[in-house]
Amino acid sequence: RTRPNLGGCPFSGNSASTAFFPPPPVSSLTEARSDTLQNFQSSLRECVKDTPSATDPAQSARILRNLVKKSAEPGANLLKFTDMQDDPTKFFLAHRVLSAFGTQGFGIRFTVQYNLFAGSFVGLAGPEQLKLLDEFQRDGRLGCFLLTETQAGVLSGLIVETTATYDTATENFV
């Protein structure tokens, strides 16, 4: 079995925009499911079509907020915060679609929103907390992810030196 072409991945050495995550073989999908995924790709592309020209964080955030909010509309065939768990094919397909064209800072915002923010909820939250994701999506709220491990870092070389202290008076971390 050969490795998939990683397309726009900076570590792949390839310049073609192909799949980071290849879709399942068509033979494994029902015709209706295949049509649903085709419609999903078209809807997602339409929703994020302006990302290559979104040159500042505010523009990029508007596009992401619009995607988040539209995804909550009844009958929308877009990405739900819980699709990482409920529909992983759709979740990974969204990443594939976004990797096919220049997303600049939007790609980072998208992965923080869906992978780190919503993914943390999906992986760690109880049923009551998971219900909040529906509310956040409906309202188009963007989330964040806090990295608080001592000496944790990212590929850019940034080392994070943070602490989180619980304030019993306010019942919050400060």
Contact map, one row per residue, 1 for C-alpha under 8 A:
111000000000000000000000000000000000000000000000000000000000000000000000000000000000000000000000000000000000000000000000000000000000000000000000000000000000000000000000000000
111100000000000000000000000000000000000000000000000000000000000000000000000000000000000000000000000000000000000000000000000000000000000000000000000000000000000000000000000000
111110000000000000000000000000000000000000000000000000000000000000000000000000000000000000000000000000000000000000000000000000000000000000000000000000000000000000000000000000
011111000000000000111100000000000000000000000000000000000000000000000000000000000000000000000000000000000000000000000000000000000000000000000000000000000000000000000000000000
001111100001010001110000000000000000000000000000000000000000000000000000000000000000000000000000000000000000000000000000000000000000000000000000000000000000000000000000000000
000111111001010011110000000000000000000000000000000000000000000000000000000000000000000000000000000000000000000000000000000000000000000000000000000000000000000000000000000000
000011111001011111110000000000000000000000000000000000000000000000000000000000000000000000000000000100000000000000000000000000000000000000000000000000000000000000000000000000
000001111101011111000000000000000000000000000000000000000000000000000000000000000000000000000000001100000000000000000000000000000000000000000000000000000000000000000000000000
000001111111110000010000000000000000000000000000000000000000000000000000000000000000000000000000000000000000000000000000000000000000000000000000000000000000000000000000000000
000000011111110000000000000000000000000000000000000000000000000000000000000000000000000000000000000000000000000000000000000000000000000000000000000000000000000000000000000000
000000001111100000000000000000000000000000000000000000000000000000000000000000000000000000000000000000000000000000000000000000000000000000000000000000000000000000000000000000
000011111111110000000000000000000000000000000000000000000000000000000000000000000000000000000000000000000000000000000000000000000000000000000000000000000000000000000000000000
000000001111111000000000000000000000000000000000000000000000000000000000000000000000000000000000000000000000000000000000000000000000000000000000000000000000000000000000000000
000011111101111100000000000000000000000000000000000000000000000000000000000000000000000000000000000000000000000000000000000000000000000000000000000000000000000000000000000000
000000110000111110000000000000000000000000000000000000000000000000000000000000000000000000000000000000000000000000000000000000000000000000000000000000000000000000000000000000
000000110000011111000000000000000000000000000000000000000000000000000000000000000000000000000000000000000000000000000000000000000000000000000000000000000000000000000000000000
000001110000001111100000000000000000000000000000000000000000000000000000000000000000000000000000001110000000000000000000000000000000000000000000000000000000000000000000000000
000011110000000111110000000000000000000000000000000000000000000000000000000000000000000000000001001100000000000000000000000000000000000000000000000000000000000000000000000000
000111100000000011111100000000000000000000000000000000000000000000000000000000000000000000000001101100000000000000000000000000000000000000000000000000000000000000000000000000
000111101000000001111100000000000000000000000000000000000000000000000000000000000000000000000011001000000000000000000000000000000000000000000000000000000000000000000000000000
000100000000000000111110000000000000000000000000000000000000000000000000000000000000000000011011000000000000000000000000000000000000000000000000000000000000000000000000000000
000100000000000000111111000000000000000000000000000000000000000000000000000000000000000000000001000000000000000000000000000000000000000000000000000000000000000000000000000000
000000000000000000001111100000000000000000000000000000000000000000000000000000000000000010001000000000000000000000000000000000000000000000000000000000000000000000000000000000
000000000000000000000111110110000000000000000000000000000000000000000000000000000000000010000000000000000000000000000000000000000000000000000000000000000000000000000000000000
000000000000000000000011111110000000000000000000000000000000000000000000000000000000000000000000000000000000000000000000000000000000000000000000000000000000000000000000000000
000000000000000000000001111111000100000000000000000000000000000000000000000000000000000000000000000000000000000000000000000000000000000000000000000000000000000000000000000000
000000000000000000000000111111000000000000000000000000000000000000000000000000000000000000000000000000000000000000000000000000000000000000000000000000000000000000000000000000
000000000000000000000001111111000000000000000000000000000000000000000000000000000000000000000000000000000000000000000000000000000000000000000000000000000000000000000000000000
000000000000000000000001111111101100000000000000000000000000000000000000000000000000000000000000000000000000000000000000000000000000000000000000000000000000000000000000000000
000000000000000000000000011111111100000000000000000000000000000000000000000000000000000000000000000000000000000000000000000000000000000000000000000000000000000000000000000000
000000000000000000000000000011111110000000000000000000000000000000000000000000000000000000000000000000000000000000000000000000000000000000000000000000000000000000000000000000
000000000000000000000000000001111111000000000000000000000000000000000000000000000000000000000000000000000000000000000000000000000000000000000000000000000000000000000000000000
000000000000000000000000000011111111100000000000000000000000000000000000000000000000000000000000000000000000000000000000000000000000000000000000000000000000000000000000000000
000000000000000000000000010011111111110000000000000000000000000000000000000000000000000000000000000000000000000000000000000000000000000000000000000000000000000000000000000000
000000000000000000000000000000111111111000000000000000000000000000000000000000000000000000000000000000000000000000000000000000000000000000000000000000000000000000000000000000
000000000000000000000000000000011111111100000000000000000000000000000000000010000000000000000000000000000000000000000000000000000000000000000000000000000000000000000000000000
000000000000000000000000000000001111111110000000000000000000000000000000000000000000000001000000000000000000000000000000000000000000000000000000000000000000000000000000000000
000000000000000000000000000000000111111111000000000000000000000000000000000000000000000000000000000000000000000000000000000000000000000000000000000000000000000000000000000000
000000000000000000000000000000000011111111100000000000000000000000000000000010000000000000000000000000000000000000000000000000000000000000000000000000000000000000000000000000
000000000000000000000000000000000001111111110000000000000000000000000000000011000000000001000000000000000000000000000000000000000000000000000000000000000000000000000000000000
000000000000000000000000000000000000111111111000000000000000000000000000000000000000000000001100100000000000000000000000000000000000000000000000000000000000000000000000000000
000000000000000000000000000000000000011111111100000000000000000000000000000000000000000000000000000000000000000000000000000000000000000000000000000000000000000000000000000000
000000000000000000000000000000000000001111111110000000000000000000000000000011000000000000000000000000000000000000000000000000000000000000000000000000000000000000000000000000
000000000000000000000000000000000000000111111111000000000000000000100000000001100000000000000100100000000000000000000000000000000000000000000000000000000000000000000000000000
000000000000000000000000000000000000000011111111100000000000000000000000000000000000000000000000110000000000000000000000000000000000000000000000000000000000000000000000000000
000000000000000000000000000000000000000001111111100000000000000000000000000000000000000000000000000000000000000000000000000000000000000000000000000000000000000000000000000000
000000000000000000000000000000000000000000111111110000000000001001100000000000000000000000000000000000000000000000000000000000000000000000000000000000000000000000000000000000
000000000000000000000000000000000000000000011111111000000000001100100000000000000000000000000000000000000000000000000000000000000000000000000000000000000000000000000000000000
000000000000000000000000000000000000000000001111111100000000000000000000000000000000000000000000000000000000000000000000000000000000000000000000000000000000000000000000000000
000000000000000000000000000000000000000000000011111111000000001000000000000000000000000000000000000000000000000000000000000000000000000000000000000000000000000000000000000000
000000000000000000000000000000000000000000000001111111000001001000000000000000000000000000000000000001110100000000000000000000000000000000000000000000000000000000000000000000
000000000000000000000000000000000000000000000000111111100000000000000000000000000000000000000000000011110000000000000000000000000000000000000000000000000000000000000000000000
000000000000000000000000000000000000000000000000011111100000000000000000000000000000000000000000000000000000000000000000000000000000000000000000000000000000000000000000000000
000000000000000000000000000000000000000000000000011111111011000000000000000000000000000000000000000000000100000000000000000000000000000000000000000000000000000000000000000000
000000000000000000000000000000000000000000000000000111111011000000000000000000000000000000000000000000010000000000000000000000000000000000000000000000000000000000000000000000
000000000000000000000000000000000000000000000000000001111111000000000000000000000000000000000000000000000000000000000000000000000000000000000000000000000000000000000000000000
000000000000000000000000000000000000000000000000000001111111100000000000000000000000000000000000000000001000000000000000000000000000000000000000000000000000000000000000000000
000000000000000000000000000000000000000000000000000000011111110000000000000000000000000000000000000000000000000000000000000000000000000000000000000000000000000000000000000000
000000000000000000000000000000000000000000000000000001111111111000000000000000000000000000000000000000000000000000000000000000000000000000000000000000000000000000000000000000
000000000000000000000000000000000000000000000000001001111111111100000000000000000000000000000000000000001100100000000000000000000000000000000000000000000000000000000000000000
000000000000000000000000000000000000000000000000000000001111111110000000000000000000000000000000000000000100100000000000000000000000000000000000000000000000000000000000000000
000000000000000000000000000000000000000000000000000000000111111111000000000000000000000000000000000000000000000000000000000000000000000000000000000000000000000000000000000000
000000000000000000000000000000000000000000000011011000000011111111100000000000000000000000000000000000000000000000000000000000000000000000000000000000000000000000000000000000
000000000000000000000000000000000000000000000001000000000001111111110000000000000000000000000000000000000100110000000000000000000000000000000000000000000000000000000000000000
000000000000000000000000000000000000000000000000000000000000111111111000000000000000000000000000000000000000000000000000000000000000000000011100000000000000000000000000000000
000000000000000000000000000000000000000000000010000000000000011111111100000000000000000000000000000000000000000000000000000000000000000000010000000000000000000000000000000000
000000000000000000000000000000000000000000010011000000000000001111111110000001000000000000000000000000000000000000000000000000000000000000010000000000000000000000000000000000
000000000000000000000000000000000000000000000000000000000000000111111111000000110000000000000000000000000000000000000000000000000000000011011100000000000000000000000000000000
000000000000000000000000000000000000000000000000000000000000000011111111100000000000000000000000000000000000000000000000000000000000000011111000000000000000000000000000000000
000000000000000000000000000000000000000000000000000000000000000001111111100101000000000000000000000000000000000000000000000000000000000001010000000000000000000000000000000000
000000000000000000000000000000000000000000000000000000000000000000111111100111110000000000000000000000000000000000000000000000000000000011000000000000000000000000000000000000
000000000000000000000000000000000000000000000000000000000000000000011111110100010000000000000000000000000000000000000000000000000000010011000000000000000000000000000000000000
000000000000000000000000000000000000000000000000000000000000000000001111111100000000000000000000000000000000000000000000000000000000000001000000000000000000000000000000000000
000000000000000000000000000000000000000000000000000000000000000000000001111100000000000000000000000000000000000000000000000000000000000000000000000000000000000000000000000000
000000000000000000000000000000000000000000000000000000000000000000000000111110000000000000000000000000000000000000000000000000000000000000000000000000000000000000000000000000
000000000000000000000000000000000000000000000000000000000000000000000111111111000000000000000000000000000000000000000000000000000000000000000000000000000000000000000000000000
000000000000000000000000000000000001001100100000000000000000000000000010001111100000000000000000000000000000000000000000000000000000000000000000000000000000000000000000000000
000000000000000000000000000000000000000100110000000000000000000000100110000111110000000000000000000000000000000000000000000000000000000000000000000000000000000000000000000000
000000000000000000000000000000000000000000010000000000000000000000010010000011111010000001100100000000000000000000000000000000000000000000000000000000000000000000000000000000
000000000000000000000000000000000000000000000000000000000000000000010011000001111110000000000000000000000000000000000000000000000000000010000000000000000000000000000000000000
000000000000000000000000000000000000000000000000000000000000000000000000000000111111000000000000000000000000000001000110000000000000110010000000000000000000000000000000000000
000000000000000000000000000000000000000000000000000000000000000000000000000000011111111000000000000000000000000000000110010000000000100000000000000000000000000000000000000000
000000000000000000000000000000000000000000000000000000000000000000000000000000111111111101100000000000000000000000000000000000000000000000000000000000000000000000000000000000
000000000000000000000000000000000000000000000000000000000000000000000000000000001111111100110000000000000000000000100010010000000000000000000000000000000000000000000000000000
000000000000000000000000000000000000000000000000000000000000000000000000000000000111111100000000000000000000000000000000010000000000000000000000000000000000000000000000000000
000000000000000000000000000000000000000000000000000000000000000000000000000000000111111100000000000000000000000000000000000000000000000000000000000000000000000000000000000000
000000000000000000000000000000000000000000000000000000000000000000000000000000000111111111100000000000000000000000000000000000000000000000000000000000000000000000000000000000
000000000000000000000000000000000000000000000000000000000000000000000000000000000011111111110000000000000000000000000000000000000000000000000000000000000000000000000000000000
000000000000000000000011000000000000000000000000000000000000000000000000000000000000001111111000000000000000000000000000000000000000000000000000000000000000000000000000000000
000000000000000000000000000000000000100100000000000000000000000000000000000000100010001111111100000000000000000000000000000000000000000000000000000000000000000000000000000000
000000000000000000000000000000000000000000000000000000000000000000000000000000100011001111111110000000000000000000000000000000000000000000000000000000000000000000000000000000
000000000000000000001000000000000000000000000000000000000000000000000000000000000001000111111111000000000000000000000000000000000000000000000000000000000000000000000000000000
000000000000000000001010000000000000000010000000000000000000000000000000000000000000000011111111100000000000000000000000000000000000000000000000000000000000000000000000000000
000000000000000000000000000000000000000010010000000000000000000000000000000000100000000001111111110000000000000000000000000000000000000000000000000000000000000000000000000000
000000000000000000011000000000000000000000000000000000000000000000000000000000000000000000111111111000000000000000000000000000000000000000000000000000000000000000000000000000
000000000000000001111100000000000000000000000000000000000000000000000000000000000000000000011111111100000000000000000000000000000000000000000000000000000000000000000000000000
000000000000000000100000000000000000000010011000000000000000000000000000000000000000000000001111111110000000000000000000000000000000000000000000000000000000000000000000000000
000000000000000000000000000000000000000000001000000000000000000000000000000000000000000000000111111111100010000000000000000000000000000000000000000000000000000000000000000000
000000010000000011110000000000000000000000000000000000000000000000000000000000000000000000000011111111100010000000000000000000000000000000000000000000000000000000000000000000
000000110000000011100000000000000000000000000000000000000000000000000000000000000000000000000001111111000000000000000000000000000000000000000000000000000000000000000000000000
000000000000000010000000000000000000000000000000000100000000000000000000000000000000000000000000111111100000000000000000000000000000000000000000000000000000000000000000000000
000000000000000000000000000000000000000000000000001100000000000000000000000000000000000000000000011111110000000000000000000000000000000000000000000000000000000000000000000000
000000000000000000000000000000000000000000000000001100000000000000000000000000000000000000000000011011111110000000000000000000000000000000000000000000000000000000000000000000
000000000000000000000000000000000000000000000000001100100000000000000000000000000000000000000000000001111111000000000000000000000000000000000000000000000000000000000000000000
000000000000000000000000000000000000000000000000000000001001000000000000000000000000000000000000000000111111100000000000000000000000000000000000000000000000000000000000000000
000000000000000000000000000000000000000000000000001001000001100100000000000000000000000000000000000000111111110000000000000000000000000000000000000000000000000000000000000000
000000000000000000000000000000000000000000000000000000000000000000000000000000000000000000000000011000111111111000000000000000000000000000000000000000000000000000000000000000
000000000000000000000000000000000000000000000000000000000000000000000000000000000000000000000000000000011111111100000000000000000000000000000000000000000000000000000000000000
000000000000000000000000000000000000000000000000000000000001100100000000000000000000000000000000000000001111111110000000000000000000000000000000000000000000000000000000000000
000000000000000000000000000000000000000000000000000000000000000100000000000000000000000000000000000000000111111111100000000000000000000000000000000000000000000000000000000000
000000000000000000000000000000000000000000000000000000000000000000000000000000000000000000000000000000000011111111110000000000000000000000000000000000000000000000000000000000
000000000000000000000000000000000000000000000000000000000000000000000000000000000000000000000000000000000001111111111000000000000000000000000001100000000000000000000000000000
000000000000000000000000000000000000000000000000000000000000000000000000000000000000000000000000000000000000111111111100000000000000000000000111000000000000000000000000000000
000000000000000000000000000000000000000000000000000000000000000000000000000000001000000000000000000000000000011111111110000000000000000000000000000000000000000000000000000000
000000000000000000000000000000000000000000000000000000000000000000000000000000000001000000000000000000000000011111111111000000000000000000000000000000000000000000000000000000
000000000000000000000000000000000000000000000000000000000000000000000000000000000000000000000000000000000000001111111111000000000000000000000001100000000000000000000000000000
000000000000000000000000000000000000000000000000000000000000000000000000000000000000000000000000000000000000000111111111100000000000000000000011100000000000000000000000000000
000000000000000000000000000000000000000000000000000000000000000000000000000000001100000000000000000000000000000011111111110000000000100000000010000000000000000000000000000000
000000000000000000000000000000000000000000000000000000000000000000000000000000001101000000000000000000000000000001111111111000000000000000000000000000000000000000000000000000
000000000000000000000000000000000000000000000000000000000000000000000000000000000000000000000000000000000000000000111111111110000000000000000000000000000000000000000000000000
000000000000000000000000000000000000000000000000000000000000000000000000000000000000000000000000000000000000000000001111111110001100100000000000000000000000000000000000000000
000000000000000000000000000000000000000000000000000000000000000000000000000000000101100000000000000000000000000000000111111110000100000000000000000000000000000000000000000000
000000000000000000000000000000000000000000000000000000000000000000000000000000000000000000000000000000000000000000000011111110000000000000000000000000000000000000000000000000
000000000000000000000000000000000000000000000000000000000000000000000000000000000000000000000000000000000000000000000001111111000000000000000000000000000000000000000000000000
000000000000000000000000000000000000000000000000000000000000000000000000000000000000000000000000000000000000000000000001111111111100000000000000000000000000000000000000000000
000000000000000000000000000000000000000000000000000000000000000000000000000000000000000000000000000000000000000000000000000111111100000000000000000000000000000000000000000000
000000000000000000000000000000000000000000000000000000000000000000000000000000000000000000000000000000000000000000000000000011111110000000000000000000000000000000000000000000
000000000000000000000000000000000000000000000000000000000000000000000000000000000000000000000000000000000000000000000000000011111111000000000000000000000000000000000000000000
000000000000000000000000000000000000000000000000000000000000000000000000000000000000000000000000000000000000000000000000100011111111100000000000000000000000000000000000000000
000000000000000000000000000000000000000000000000000000000000000000000000000000000000000000000000000000000000000000000000110011111111110000000000000000000000000000000000000000
000000000000000000000000000000000000000000000000000000000000000000000000000000000000000000000000000000000000000000000000000000111111111000000000000000000000000000000000000000
000000000000000000000000000000000000000000000000000000000000000000000000000000000000000000000000000000000000000000000000000000011111111100000000000000000000000000000000000000
000000000000000000000000000000000000000000000000000000000000000000000000000000001100000000000000000000000000000000000100100000001111111110000000000000000000000000000000000000
000000000000000000000000000000000000000000000000000000000000000000000001000000001000000000000000000000000000000000000000000000000111111111000000000000000000000000000000000000
000000000000000000000000000000000000000000000000000000000000000000000000000000000000000000000000000000000000000000000000000000000011111111100000000000000000000000000000000000
000000000000000000000000000000000000000000000000000000000000000000000000000000000000000000000000000000000000000000000000000000000001111111111100000000000000000000000000000000
000000000000000000000000000000000000000000000000000000000000000000011011000000011000000000000000000000000000000000000000000000000000111111111000000000000000000000000000000000
000000000000000000000000000000000000000000000000000000000000000000011111100000000000000000000000000000000000000000000000000000000000011111111000000000000000000000000000000000
000000000000000000000000000000000000000000000000000000000000000000001000000000000000000000000000000000000000000000000000000000000000001111111000000000000000000000000000000000
000000000000000000000000000000000000000000000000000000000000000011111100000000000000000000000000000000000000000000000000000000000000000111111100000000000000000000000000000000
000000000000000000000000000000000000000000000000000000000000000010011000000000000000000000000000000000000000000000000000000000000000000111111110000000000000000000000000000000
000000000000000000000000000000000000000000000000000000000000000010010000000000000000000000000000000000000000000010000000000000000000000100011111000000000000000000000000000000
000000000000000000000000000000000000000000000000000000000000000000000000000000000000000000000000000000000000000010001100000000000000000000001111100000000000000000000000000000
000000000000000000000000000000000000000000000000000000000000000000000000000000000000000000000000000000000000000110011000000000000000000000000111110000000000000000000000000000
000000000000000000000000000000000000000000000000000000000000000000000000000000000000000000000000000000000000000100011000000000000000000000000011111000000000000000000000000000
000000000000000000000000000000000000000000000000000000000000000000000000000000000000000000000000000000000000000000000000000000000000000000000001111100000000000000000000000000
000000000000000000000000000000000000000000000000000000000000000000000000000000000000000000000000000000000000000000000000000000000000000000000000111110010000000101000000000000
000000000000000000000000000000000000000000000000000000000000000000000000000000000000000000000000000000000000000000000000000000000000000000000000011111010000000111110000000000
000000000000000000000000000000000000000000000000000000000000000000000000000000000000000000000000000000000000000000000000000000000000000000000000001111110000000111000000000000
000000000000000000000000000000000000000000000000000000000000000000000000000000000000000000000000000000000000000000000000000000000000000000000000000111110000000111100000000000
000000000000000000000000000000000000000000000000000000000000000000000000000000000000000000000000000000000000000000000000000000000000000000000000000011111000001110000000000000
000000000000000000000000000000000000000000000000000000000000000000000000000000000000000000000000000000000000000000000000000000000000000000000000001111111100001110000000000000
000000000000000000000000000000000000000000000000000000000000000000000000000000000000000000000000000000000000000000000000000000000000000000000000000000111110111100000000000000
000000000000000000000000000000000000000000000000000000000000000000000000000000000000000000000000000000000000000000000000000000000000000000000000000000011111111000000000000000
000000000000000000000000000000000000000000000000000000000000000000000000000000000000000000000000000000000000000000000000000000000000000000000000000000001111110000000000000000
000000000000000000000000000000000000000000000000000000000000000000000000000000000000000000000000000000000000000000000000000000000000000000000000000000000111110000000000000000
000000000000000000000000000000000000000000000000000000000000000000000000000000000000000000000000000000000000000000000000000000000000000000000000000000001111111000000000000000
000000000000000000000000000000000000000000000000000000000000000000000000000000000000000000000000000000000000000000000000000000000000000000000000000000001111111100000000000000
000000000000000000000000000000000000000000000000000000000000000000000000000000000000000000000000000000000000000000000000000000000000000000000000000000111100111110000000000000
000000000000000000000000000000000000000000000000000000000000000000000000000000000000000000000000000000000000000000000000000000000000000000000000001111111000011111000000000000
000000000000000000000000000000000000000000000000000000000000000000000000000000000000000000000000000000000000000000000000000000000000000000000000000111110000001111100000000000
000000000000000000000000000000000000000000000000000000000000000000000000000000000000000000000000000000000000000000000000000000000000000000000000001111000000000111110000000000
000000000000000000000000000000000000000000000000000000000000000000000000000000000000000000000000000000000000000000000000000000000000000000000000000101000000000011111000000000
000000000000000000000000000000000000000000000000000000000000000000000000000000000000000000000000000000000000000000000000000000000000000000000000000100000000000001111100000011
000000000000000000000000000000000000000000000000000000000000000000000000000000000000000000000000000000000000000000000000000000000000000000000000000000000000000000111110000011
000000000000000000000000000000000000000000000000000000000000000000000000000000000000000000000000000000000000000000000000000000000000000000000000000000000000000000011111001111
000000000000000000000000000000000000000000000000000000000000000000000000000000000000000000000000000000000000000000000000000000000000000000000000000000000000000000001111111111
000000000000000000000000000000000000000000000000000000000000000000000000000000000000000000000000000000000000000000000000000000000000000000000000000000000000000000000111111100
000000000000000000000000000000000000000000000000000000000000000000000000000000000000000000000000000000000000000000000000000000000000000000000000000000000000000000000011111000
000000000000000000000000000000000000000000000000000000000000000000000000000000000000000000000000000000000000000000000000000000000000000000000000000000000000000000000011111100
000000000000000000000000000000000000000000000000000000000000000000000000000000000000000000000000000000000000000000000000000000000000000000000000000000000000000000000111111110
000000000000000000000000000000000000000000000000000000000000000000000000000000000000000000000000000000000000000000000000000000000000000000000000000000000000000000000111011111
000000000000000000000000000000000000000000000000000000000000000000000000000000000000000000000000000000000000000000000000000000000000000000000000000000000000000000011110001111
000000000000000000000000000000000000000000000000000000000000000000000000000000000000000000000000000000000000000000000000000000000000000000000000000000000000000000011110000111
